[in-house]
Amino acid sequence: MPTKVIIDTDPGVDDALAILLAAVSPELELLGLTTIFGNCDVVTATRNALVLLDVAGLPDVPVARGATDPIASGYLGAVPQVHGVDGMGDGGPPLEPSRGPVQESAAEFLCRTVAANPGEVTLLAVGPLTNLALALRLRPDLDTLVDRVVVMGGNALVPGNATPTAEANIRNDPEAADLVFGARWPVTMVGLDVTEKVVLRGADIDRVTAADSSAGRHLARALPHYRAFFAANNDVDGIYVHDPSAVAYLIDPSWFSTAAWPVRVETQGFSRGKTWPDRGGTDDPAPGPWQGRPAVTICVGVAAQRVVDLVVERLA
């Protein structure tokens, strides 16, 4: 049976790749998208999510609009230098969706859909974790009803990308992330430790964007701006495969090596947004802030070429 999935997303070019990959993967059953600020504001993210489902030929999959701001601070703002002003690479006039979002908020949609499928739903979060934190506040037993949470975000053993210490999704709402990593549901972190090892090279991108399909044509609009950012800032002829790597984890977790450590998220100072794992081995016997926290499954290694091949074969 396919895995039932709700994708919490802030599309975003790499979100587009992830959503389109999930849409064509028979291993997954897409129950809905919930949207969040991050790569762009939530209104733009919601429009992009609806358009992506039209592109994927899934006009009946619901989209629920989520939070406009983090739970304890203000939105840091969009990153047009990465994703374009429209969040989709500014490859032409923004496309208009065929419909609007559902009336429920993202948190309400998450709670209702999970309760209707207890123990069966995977939450795939590829943006800031605000909606998941708000859903936990709305229904405190939600973390006993979800099958698992897979997060594209964080950096356990490597530097950040939003700042030298923090990954972008976690940096956008550290307080929410700390709540999510500390809840009772099983959490897997597919963060920069692996996603920056998976590179979709220029020739791979060219294959995907040459595809004679609605997805190929959409990505041909979206990817040039994103690709140019990586060329200018990371000296890479290609792109890091952030969000699609989390989809790949759902499809075949054997491609990833993992460690299990409790995680706290820094909410203060210049390390704000850093995901700190407790790896043990310290000489302080006093109880620390990790005490009583559940272990998070953290991806620390990846069969990168297998993930690249999956993306290219299914989208090209």
N, C-alpha and C positions, 0 to 999 in steps of 0.2 A: 504494500500500500504506500502511496506517496506520503511524504511528510507534510503535514498541514502547517503553513507558514503565514505569519503576518510580518510584513517588512515595514519597519519604522525608519523613515528616510527623509533626507533633505536635498532632493535632486537639484543640482550637482551632476557633473558629467560622469564621474565614476559610479554614482548611484544609478545613472541611466544604464550603464553597462551591466550593473548587478541586477537591476529589475528585468532588463531584457534577457539576460542569461537565465534568471529564475523562470521567466515566462516560457522559455523553450525547453526546460529541463523536466522530463517526465517523472523524476524522483521527487518533485515538489508540487504541492497543491497550494496555490496562492489564494488565501482567504481574504486578503485586503491589504491596502497600504495605509499607513498613518503618517502624517507629515509633520515636520518640525523645522524650525529655523536652523540655520547653520551655514551651509554654503551660500544660501540666499535667505531672504525673509520667508516666513511661512506662507504668505499669499502666493509668492512666486513658486515656492516648493510645491504647493498644492496644485497649481496650474500645471507644472511640469510633470507631476505624478500622473495626473489625469491624461495628459498628452501621451506619456509613455505607455499607458495601458491601451490607448487608442492605437498607437504604433504597433504594440504587441498583439493586437487583435483580441484584447480582453476587456471590452467595454462594460462588461457586467461585474467586474471585480470592483468592490467599493473602495472609495478613498475617504478617509476621515481627517479633517484638518486639526492640527494639534496646537501646541502652545506657541505664543509669540515671543516669549521671553523665558530665561532661566528661572528656577524656583527661588533664587535668593539674590539675583543681581540683574543687570540689564544685558540685553543682547549686544554682543561685541561687534556685530555688523557683518555684512556679506563680504565675500572675497572675489570681486569681479576680475581681479588680476589672474585668478586661477580658473574660474568657471564662467566668466563672462557676466555682463550685467543681467542677462536673462537666465543665468544659471545653466544654460545649455550651449555655451561657447559662442554666443553672438553670431551664429552662422546664417543669419537671415532674420526676417521678421518673426517674432515669437509665434509659434503655432497656437491655435485656440482649441481647447478640448471640446469634445462632443457633448459634455454634460458637466455637472457640478459635483462637489463632494456631498456626502450624506449629512444629515442634520446633526448627528451625534458628534461630540468632540472626540478626538483621538483616544483620550483616556476612557471615555464611556464605551467607545467601540471595542477597545481592547478588553475591558472588563466583561462586556456582554458576549463577545465572540469566544473568549476563553472559557467562560462559564458554560456556554452551550456545547463546548467540546472539551470537557475536563480531562486533563492529563494527556491531551493529544496535540496541543499547539506549541510550535516553536516560534518564539519572538526573535526575529533577526533585526537587530538594531544597527543601522549603518549611519546614524547621525548622533547628535547630542541625545542624552538619555532622559530628557525632561518628561516626555510623555509616559515613559515607564514609571518614573517616580511619582507622577501625578496619579497614574492608575493604581499604584500601591496605596496611595493616600485615600483614594476613593473606595478601594476594596482591599483591606489589609491582608485578606487570605488569598489574594491573587497569586502570590508566590508559591502557594501549595497546589494551584490548579494548572499552572503552566508546565509543559513537559520540560522545556529548557529555554535559556536565553543565550543567543550567540551575538556577541558585540564586535563590530569592527571599530576598534578604538583602543587607545592606550599604548603604552610603551613600557615594558617591564625592565628590559636589560639594555635598551638602546636610547639614543637621544630622541627628543621630540621633533615635530615638524612645524607646529604653530609657534612654539618658542623652543629654545634649546632644551627645555625640560619636559614639555607637554605636547601630546598629540592633539590635533584640532578638535575632534568630536568631544573628547573629555574636557578640554580647555573651555569649551563653550558652556558647560554646566557641570563643574566639579562636584557641587553638592548633590545633584541628582545622581551622578555616577557613583558617588560613595554610597548612596542609598541602595542602588541597584546591585553593586558588588557585595553589599552586606546582607542582602535578603536571602530567603531560604531556597529560592529556586536554583537549580544548577546553572552556572554561568560559564561560558567559554569566551575567552578574550582572543580575538584574531587581530592583533595590533601590529604596530610598526616593526616589531621583532621579526615578523614574517612578510608583511605586505610590501616592504621595501626590497625584499629579495625576489619578488615576482615582477618581472618587467615585460610589458608588452612592447616589443621592439617596433621600429618604424615599418618593417616589412609585414609584421603581424597586423598592425593597424591598417596598413594599405589593403590587406586581404579582407578585413572586416568591413571597411568602408566601401570596398568595391562590390560588396554583395548586392545582388539584384533583389532586394527585399525592403520592406518599409523600415526595418531595423537598420539595415545597412545604410539606407539613404539618410535616416535621422542621425546616425552616428557620424556620417560624412559631414554633416553640418556642425556637429558638436565637438568632435575630437581635435580639429586643427588648433584651436585656441588653447586647449588643455595641453596638447602635445608641445606647443610652443613654450608654455610656461615651464615644463620640465626641461626642455632644451636650454632655456635661459638660466634656470635656477639650480638645476641638478646635473647639468652636463650629460643628459641622457637622451639618446635618440629613441624616444618612446615614452611610456608612462608607467608609473608604479601602479600595480593592480591592487588597489586598496579594497574597495567594497566587493568586487567580484571574488576576491579570495575568501571572503566570509561565506558567499554562496557555494564556492567550491568545497569549503569545509562541510557544509550540510550534505553535499552530494557524495563526498568520499573523505571522511576524516582520517583515513589511513595515510593520506598524503601529508599529514602534519604530525610532527612530534610535539609533545606537550609536557608541561610540568604543572604541579598543583600547589599553589601558594595562596594564602589569604592576601587580599589587596586592600589598601587604603588609598584614597585619593586626596592629594594635598589641596587645601582650599585657601591657603594664605600665601602671600608673598610672591617672590619671583618663581617659585616652583609650583604655583597654582595650576592645577590640572594634571600634575604628574601622578601616574599610577605606581604606587610603591608596593612591591610584593614583600612579604615576610619570608625570606629564604632560610631563616634559622641561622644557627651558628654564632649568635652574638653572646657576649659575656655578661649581659645585664639580666639578672634573674627576676627583676621586677616585672609585673604585668604591664604590657604595652598596649597601644591602641589597636593592635591586631588581635588581641585576646578575644576569643569567642567568635571570631569572624569565620565564615565558611571558606573552604578552599575554592579558589577559582582555577579552572582549567585554562592555562595560558599557553598559547601556541608559541613555541620557541624555534621551530625548524619547519621547513616546508620543501616538498618536491616541486620546486618552482616550475619546471618545464611542464609537468603534468597539468598544473593550473593554467598555464599559458595555452597549452594545447586544447584544454577544455573550452576556454573562452573563444579561441579562434575557430575551432571546429563547429561549435554550436551557433556562433554568430555569423560566421562566413558562409 
